[in-house]
Amino acid sequence: MPTFIDQTGRRVTLDKTPQRIISLVPSQSELLWDIGLRNELIGITKFCIHPEEMFRSVERVGGTKKLDMVKIRSLKPDLIIGNVEENERTDIEQLQREFNVWMSDIYNLDDALEMMKEVGKLTGKEVETAVIIKKVQEFLPSVKDIFDKKQVLYFIWKDPFMFAGGNTFINDVLSHIGLSNAVGDKPRYPVLSEEKLKQLKVDYCFLSSEPYPFKQKHVEEIQKLLPQTKVIIADGEVFSWYGSRLLHLPEYLKKLKSQLS
């Protein structure tokens, strides 16, 4: 029986190619759909909104942080795919006692590409994932340092203001495209007061469209705090989804560059 090592170093042994897969992470659900596992994907979370056909047609098993264990058990999966950051440890440990669970643990673009490669092996879709990986690898050099080391704050939450800090996937994407994270030297998701915020000199503030649903009124609010800074709503899915959504990055960055100029 083939044995796979997940990104936490845990062994997962499967007796056959999985036919009943539950995905607990939006970006990985989209990847599974895009590599052709449309019949095998039997469970997703309520946040797995892309593509719409998948969201409409696949059974939901709760949220990423609040899983419906009864529903998961009723679906009898032969493989569950989750993520260390997005899912609660206690939920995952419970599922690992009952099912085959493969976990990703992603901090940068290399981790994302490795996750895709391993998911392809796990599911018998190595050819399909290789196509996506090749496309990502081909465009990454073209978007390297396109923002000339401008300083940015990437907001992910309000009340309190919380940011993507160092050692996060978002930070790695920002760094790759040439944006210097103003809180990149701080722990993963630092919180700053309005007073601390005013002390920072940054070129851009990106208010992520997720997980907090920032709107135009928040742009105006933060613009008042930082009048010399360009404040915009940023596509949180493009910056934080580490599966096949990465393919949207080049086109989005063209629009972003135009918006910031």
C-alpha positions in Angstrom: 0.0 0.0 0.0 1.4 3.4 -0.9 2.4 5.7 1.9 2.5 9.5 1.6 4.2 12.1 3.8 2.1 15.2 4.4 3.6 18.7 5.0 3.6 18.1 8.8 5.7 15.0 8.3 2.9 12.6 9.2 2.5 9.4 7.2 -0.8 8.7 5.4 -1.2 5.1 4.0 -3.9 4.5 1.3 -5.0 1.1 0.1 -6.2 2.5 -3.2 -6.6 5.8 -5.1 -9.1 7.8 -3.2 -12.7 7.8 -4.5 -14.4 9.8 -1.7 -12.5 13.0 -0.8 -13.4 15.7 1.6 -11.5 19.0 1.4 -11.5 21.4 4.4 -9.8 24.3 2.7 -11.2 26.6 -0.1 -8.0 26.9 -2.1 -7.4 23.1 -2.0 -11.0 22.4 -2.9 -10.7 24.5 -6.0 -7.5 22.7 -6.9 -9.1 19.3 -6.6 -12.0 20.4 -8.8 -9.6 21.9 -11.4 -7.5 18.7 -11.7 -10.6 16.8 -12.5 -11.8 15.2 -9.2 -15.4 16.3 -9.7 -16.9 12.9 -8.9 -14.5 12.1 -6.1 -14.9 15.4 -4.2 -17.8 14.6 -1.9 -17.4 17.3 0.8 -16.2 20.9 1.1 -16.6 23.8 3.6 -19.1 26.6 3.3 -16.2 28.9 2.4 -15.2 26.8 -0.7 -17.0 29.2 -3.0 -14.9 28.7 -6.2 -15.8 27.5 -8.7 -19.5 28.2 -8.3 -20.5 24.8 -9.9 -18.6 23.0 -7.1 -20.1 25.2 -4.4 -23.6 24.5 -5.7 -23.2 20.8 -6.2 -20.9 19.4 -3.4 -22.1 18.6 0.1 -20.9 21.1 2.8 -19.3 19.9 6.0 -19.4 23.1 8.0 -16.8 25.9 8.1 -13.0 25.6 8.1 -12.9 26.3 11.9 -16.1 24.6 12.8 -16.5 21.3 11.1 -19.7 19.2 11.1 -18.2 15.9 12.4 -21.6 14.1 12.0 -21.8 15.1 8.4 -18.2 14.1 7.7 -18.7 10.7 9.3 -21.9 10.2 7.3 -20.0 10.8 4.0 -17.5 8.0 4.8 -14.5 9.7 3.1 -11.4 7.6 2.2 -9.3 10.8 2.2 -9.6 14.2 4.0 -7.4 17.1 2.9 -6.9 20.0 5.4 -4.4 22.7 6.4 -2.6 23.4 9.6 -3.5 27.1 9.8 -7.0 27.0 8.4 -8.4 24.0 10.4 -8.6 23.6 14.2 -6.0 21.2 15.6 -8.5 19.4 17.9 -10.8 18.7 14.9 -8.0 17.4 12.8 -6.7 15.2 15.6 -10.1 13.7 16.0 -10.5 13.1 12.3 -7.0 11.5 12.1 -8.2 8.9 14.6 -11.0 7.9 12.2 -9.9 8.6 8.7 -6.9 9.1 6.3 -6.1 12.8 6.7 -3.4 14.6 4.7 -2.4 18.1 5.9 -0.7 20.9 4.1 1.4 23.5 6.0 2.2 26.4 3.7 4.3 29.5 4.4 5.6 30.4 0.9 5.2 29.8 -2.9 7.5 26.8 -2.8 5.3 25.2 -0.2 2.3 25.8 -2.4 3.9 24.2 -5.4 5.0 21.2 -3.3 1.4 20.9 -1.9 0.0 20.7 -5.5 2.6 18.1 -6.5 1.8 15.9 -3.5 -1.9 16.2 -3.9 -1.5 15.1 -7.5 0.4 12.0 -6.3 -2.2 11.3 -3.6 -5.1 11.5 -5.9 -3.7 9.9 -9.1 -3.7 13.3 -10.8 0.0 13.9 -11.2 -0.2 14.9 -14.9 -3.0 17.4 -14.3 -1.3 19.0 -11.3 2.0 19.1 -13.2 0.3 21.3 -15.9 -0.8 23.8 -13.2 2.6 23.8 -11.5 4.4 24.4 -14.8 2.1 27.4 -15.6 2.8 29.0 -12.2 6.5 28.4 -12.4 6.6 30.0 -15.9 4.8 33.2 -14.8 6.5 33.8 -11.4 9.7 35.3 -12.9 7.6 37.8 -14.9 6.0 39.3 -11.7 9.2 39.3 -9.7 9.8 42.7 -8.0 7.4 44.6 -10.2 6.5 47.0 -7.4 10.1 48.3 -6.7 10.1 47.6 -3.0 7.3 49.9 -2.1 6.1 49.7 1.6 2.8 48.0 2.2 0.4 47.1 5.0 -1.8 44.1 4.3 -4.9 44.3 6.5 -6.8 41.0 7.2 -9.0 42.1 10.1 -10.7 45.0 11.8 -11.5 45.7 15.5 -8.7 45.2 16.2 -6.7 45.9 13.1 -4.8 42.8 12.2 -2.2 42.3 9.5 -0.4 39.6 7.5 3.1 39.7 9.1 6.2 37.6 8.6 6.4 33.9 7.9 3.0 33.9 6.1 2.1 32.9 2.5 0.7 36.4 1.9 4.1 37.9 3.1 5.9 35.7 0.6 3.7 36.7 -2.3 4.1 40.4 -1.4 7.9 39.9 -1.2 8.0 38.1 -4.5 6.2 40.8 -6.4 8.4 43.5 -4.9 6.3 44.9 -2.0 8.1 45.4 1.3 5.8 44.3 4.2 5.9 47.1 6.8 5.2 44.5 9.5 7.2 41.6 7.9 9.5 41.6 10.9 6.7 40.9 13.3 4.9 37.6 14.2 2.5 36.0 11.7 -0.6 38.1 12.4 0.3 41.2 14.4 -2.3 43.6 15.9 -1.6 47.3 15.8 -3.5 50.2 17.4 -4.6 53.3 15.5 -1.8 55.2 17.2 0.8 52.7 16.1 -0.7 52.7 12.6 -0.3 56.5 12.3 3.4 56.2 13.1 4.1 54.0 10.1 5.2 55.5 6.8 3.9 53.2 4.1 3.1 53.6 0.4 0.1 51.4 0.2 -2.5 49.8 2.4 -4.2 46.7 1.1 -7.5 45.9 2.8 -8.0 42.2 2.0 -11.5 41.2 0.7 -11.2 38.2 3.1 -11.3 36.9 5.8 -12.7 40.3 6.9 -15.0 41.7 4.3 -13.5 45.2 4.0 -15.6 47.7 2.0 -15.2 51.2 0.6 -16.3 52.8 4.0 -13.2 51.1 5.6 -11.0 52.5 2.8 -12.2 56.0 3.7 -11.7 55.4 7.4 -8.1 54.2 7.0 -7.4 56.9 4.5 -8.1 59.5 7.2 -5.7 57.8 9.5 -3.0 57.6 6.8 -3.7 60.5 4.4 -0.4 60.2 2.5 -1.0 56.5 1.8 -2.8 54.9 -1.1 -5.6 52.7 0.4 -7.4 50.1 -1.7 -9.4 46.9 -1.4 -7.2 43.9 -2.5 -8.3 40.6 -3.8 -7.7 38.4 -0.7 -8.2 35.2 -2.7 -5.4 35.9 -5.2 -3.0 36.8 -2.3 -3.9 34.0 0.0 -5.3 31.0 -1.9 -2.3 28.7 -2.6 -3.8 26.3 -5.1 -4.8 26.7 -8.7 -6.1 30.3 -7.9 -2.5 31.3 -8.2 -3.1 31.2 -12.0 -5.1 34.4 -11.6 -2.2 36.3 -10.1 -0.5 37.7 -13.3 -3.7 39.2 -14.7 -4.7 40.6 -11.3 -1.3 42.2 -10.8 -1.7 44.1 -14.1 -4.9 45.6 -12.8 -3.4 46.3 -9.4 -0.4 48.1 -10.9 -2.7 50.2 -12.9 -4.9 51.0 -9.9 -1.8 52.0 -7.8 -0.2 54.2 -10.5 
